[in-house]
Amino acid sequence: QSQPVESGGGLAQPGGSLSLSCSTSGNNLRRYAVGWFRQAPGKKREGVSCISPGGITTTYGESVKGRFTVSRDNEKNTVYLQMDSLKPEDTAVYYCAIDRTPFSATCTLISDSGRYAFWGQGTQVTVSS
């Protein structure tokens, strides 16, 4: 598996929306669970959401439940994070990460579990009026 690349970050107003994408150069992302994480200045990295290889299982952090939606298009080798009702506290660098083991039925929001082997460079999301 290759290093993923995030895109779609930027500036949004409170209450607005942004959509992030995570893709790789290979065509086997479909075999792996993918996690979304974020880190704000001076704060620990936080698990945002994750999705199983087939998209059957999704998990969300408490702070984003009901506002963010994770999905994937395995034909396009891409995982998405739709972020709605954005709040200033959502401001952070967002990273996607790929599971080291293919075909896992579940995923985790624990970033230092050793579960995720490939991390993207991150994309900045800023929520401000």
C-alpha positions as CSV (number, residue, x, y, z in Angstrom):
1,Q,0.0,0.0,0.0
2,S,1.2,3.5,-0.7
3,Q,1.1,6.7,1.3
4,P,-2.4,8.3,1.1
5,V,-3.0,11.9,0.0
6,E,-5.6,14.1,1.6
7,S,-7.4,16.9,-0.3
8,G,-10.3,19.3,0.2
9,G,-9.3,21.3,3.2
10,G,-9.7,25.0,3.5
11,L,-11.6,27.7,5.2
12,A,-15.3,27.4,6.1
13,Q,-17.6,29.6,8.2
14,P,-19.3,28.2,11.3
15,G,-22.3,26.1,10.2
16,G,-20.7,25.5,6.8
17,S,-19.5,22.4,5.1
18,L,-16.3,20.9,3.7
19,S,-15.6,17.6,2.1
20,L,-12.2,15.8,2.4
21,S,-10.9,13.1,0.2
22,C,-8.2,10.5,0.8
23,S,-6.7,8.5,-2.1
24,T,-3.7,6.5,-3.0
25,S,-1.8,5.9,-6.2
26,G,-2.5,2.1,-6.1
27,N,-5.8,0.4,-6.7
28,N,-6.1,-1.7,-3.6
29,L,-7.3,0.8,-1.1
30,R,-10.5,-1.3,-1.1
31,R,-8.8,-4.0,0.9
32,Y,-8.1,-1.7,3.9
33,A,-9.9,0.1,6.7
34,V,-9.2,3.8,6.7
35,G,-9.2,6.2,9.6
36,W,-9.6,10.0,9.7
37,F,-7.7,11.8,12.5
38,R,-7.2,15.5,13.4
39,Q,-4.7,17.5,15.4
40,A,-5.2,21.1,16.5
41,P,-2.3,23.2,17.7
42,G,-1.3,22.2,21.3
43,K,-3.7,19.3,21.4
44,K,-3.3,15.5,21.1
45,R,-4.3,13.8,17.9
46,E,-7.9,12.9,17.9
47,G,-9.8,10.1,16.1
48,V,-12.5,11.5,14.0
49,S,-14.0,8.6,12.0
50,C,-13.1,5.3,10.3
51,I,-14.6,3.0,7.8
52,S,-14.1,-0.7,7.1
53,P,-12.9,-2.0,3.7
54,G,-16.4,-2.7,2.4
55,G,-17.9,0.4,4.0
56,I,-20.2,-1.7,6.2
57,T,-18.7,-0.6,9.5
58,T,-18.2,3.1,10.4
59,T,-17.2,4.7,13.6
60,Y,-17.3,8.3,14.8
61,G,-15.8,10.3,17.6
62,E,-18.3,11.8,20.0
63,S,-17.4,15.3,19.0
64,V,-18.4,14.8,15.4
65,K,-21.3,12.3,15.6
66,G,-24.3,13.5,13.6
67,R,-22.3,16.2,11.8
68,F,-19.6,14.2,9.9
69,T,-20.1,11.3,7.5
70,V,-17.4,8.9,6.2
71,S,-17.9,7.0,3.0
72,R,-15.8,5.4,0.3
73,D,-15.9,4.7,-3.4
74,N,-13.7,1.7,-4.0
75,E,-14.0,2.0,-7.7
76,K,-12.3,5.4,-7.4
77,N,-9.9,4.2,-4.7
78,T,-11.0,7.1,-2.5
79,V,-12.4,7.6,1.0
80,Y,-14.4,10.7,1.8
81,L,-15.2,12.7,5.0
82,Q,-18.2,15.0,4.6
83,M,-18.1,17.6,7.3
84,D,-21.3,19.6,8.0
85,S,-22.4,22.0,10.7
86,L,-18.8,22.9,11.2
87,K,-17.7,24.6,14.4
88,P,-14.6,26.6,15.2
89,E,-13.4,23.7,17.4
90,D,-13.2,21.6,14.3
91,T,-10.2,23.6,13.2
92,A,-7.2,21.3,12.8
93,V,-5.0,19.4,10.4
94,Y,-6.9,16.4,9.2
95,Y,-5.1,13.2,8.4
96,C,-6.2,9.9,6.8
97,A,-4.5,6.7,7.7
98,I,-4.6,3.2,6.2
99,D,-4.8,0.0,8.2
100,R,-1.7,-2.2,8.1
101,T,-3.8,-5.4,7.8
102,P,-6.1,-6.0,4.8
103,F,-9.7,-7.1,5.1
104,S,-10.2,-6.1,8.7
105,A,-13.9,-6.2,9.6
106,T,-13.6,-3.3,12.1
107,C,-11.6,-0.1,12.5
108,T,-10.4,2.0,15.4
109,L,-10.1,5.7,16.3
110,I,-7.1,5.0,18.4
111,S,-4.2,6.6,16.4
112,D,-1.3,5.2,18.5
113,S,-2.7,1.6,18.5
114,G,-0.2,0.6,15.8
115,R,-3.1,-0.3,13.6
116,Y,-2.5,2.3,11.0
117,A,0.7,1.9,8.9
118,F,0.4,4.6,6.3
119,W,-0.4,8.2,7.1
120,G,-1.0,11.2,4.8
121,Q,0.6,14.6,5.1
122,G,-2.6,16.2,6.3
123,T,-4.8,19.0,5.1
124,Q,-5.7,22.1,7.0
125,V,-9.3,22.8,7.9
126,T,-10.1,26.2,9.4
127,V,-13.5,27.2,10.7
128,S,-13.8,30.9,11.3
129,S,-16.1,33.8,10.6
